[in-house]
């Protein structure tokens, strides 16, 4: 899908990206993260030629990006940013329709696509399609911005700090929403953030940069369980790596096949972090789990979480 081959980039003779090699496969949700000045936004902008690389090659579906006209390339790549940039005097529906109109879609096809995307982001098309940006909350505007980026059915969605300006509660809601949208759409997504919690929640793979070089790339679980050096440990949070590991693993993976117990139960897809919090608050040593249909899904024992997590963590997933 996207491949960086020996990419270099300098500003006024100062290198910001050096020898970058990275392949992003179709359907991945790759989150690029790093400290300020690490080059993460530059990496994203080089994909759609908002920034030009000085050395190496960037391939898009096997073709060097400079073989495409800039307009054609960008029409195949959705782009969502923190400031949203909705046209204030256009309705929500017209904002979303921007790229499909540029692509020459029929009015009927555009109308159906707008309705589909509003529904995907859990916004009623009949209610929100005719509204203007100023009539929306910040979170709703950000949803519309991402919907607009997806409207032309792009091959890849690029997102640069898309939720950075939102309050914590809205940000968390949209992070969960974006994870769901990725699962439903199967789109390839590359997102830049400075927030490690956001990266661990959203990514199928995290790329950690420092001074223009990749320090470590891997699943969220790999970064937490197998950091390659002290920089990674410090960046992901030395003091609470264990708590973050609990957030990436599901209670169902540690449940014993036992008869249902008494008292409250938790969904089987509860994270270990949520389960530990619940059990601690209610002074429980064990709790029953239920599946999506309400059936019994085993019993989680607190002692099993801490006795086996380290040994089996590398095979667990989820967030």
Secondary structure, DSSP 8 states (H G I E B T S, - for coil): -EEEEEEEEEETTEEEEEEEEEEE-TT-EEEEEESTTSSHHHHHHHHTTSS--SEEEEEETTEEGGGS-HHHHHHTEEEEETT----TTSBHHHHHTHHHHHTT--HHHHHHHHHHHHHHTT--HHHHTT-BGGGS-HHHHHHHHHHHHHTT--SEEEEESTTTTS-HHHHHHHHHHHHHHHHHH--EEEEEES-HHHHHHH-SEEEEEETTEEEEEE-HHHHHHS-SSHHHHHHH-GGGHHHHHHHTSBGGGG-B-----SS-EEETT-BHHHHHHHHHHTT-SEEEEE-TTS-EEEEEEHHHHHHHHHHHGGG----
